[in-house]
Structure formats: structure tokens, C-alpha cells
Amino acid sequence: MQRQFVSSSNLASVGYDPAASVLEVEFLNGSVYQYWGVPAWIYEGLMAAASKGRYLCRRVRSVYSYQRVY
């Protein structure tokens, strides 16, 4: 999955697969997580958020199943 670099104090890059509804997030420490069942509007909200880390914590991590990939 292609990820796009983001400006964040916690996240390095974010990718999204709309066909599978999978959000992939790379953190600045190098770890990568995938979140499943994420609708496109959540991804779009994350990319537009002033604080991407806060948005991820409040709107994604606490709602969707996830697994560390790397």
C-alpha cells in the first residue's frame, strides 16, 4: 500500500486502500499499524485534521480493530 507523508509530531505517513477499507499508519518510531473496516470519510478526516495524532486516537484507534504490521 502506498503511504503519503504527513506533517505530524507522531505520524510519519498514512495510506488507505478503499477496496479493502484498510487504513495503514506509519509512526515516527518506524512501527506500522493497519486498521480494518475504516470508511473513506474517516481517512479523509484524518488527512485534513490539524492534529493527526489526536484524530487517530479519538476517531480510529478507539473504534476500529488493528494490528501492528512492522
C-alpha positions, 0 to 999 in steps of 0.5 A, a space after each residue: 500500500 502506498 503511504 503519503 507523508 504527513 506533517 505530524 509530531 507522531 505520524 510519519 505517513 498514512 495510506 488507505 486502500 478503499 477496496 479493502 477499507 484498510 487504513 495503514 499508519 506509519 509512526 515516527 518510531 518506524 512501527 506500522 499499524 493497519 486498521 480494518 473496516 475504516 470508511 473513506 470519510 474517516 481517512 479523509 478526516 484524518 488527512 485534513 485534521 490539524 492534529 493527526 495524532 489526536 484524530 487517530 486516537 479519538 476517531 480510529 484507534 478507539 473504534 476500529 480493530 488493528 494490528 501492528 504490521 512492522 
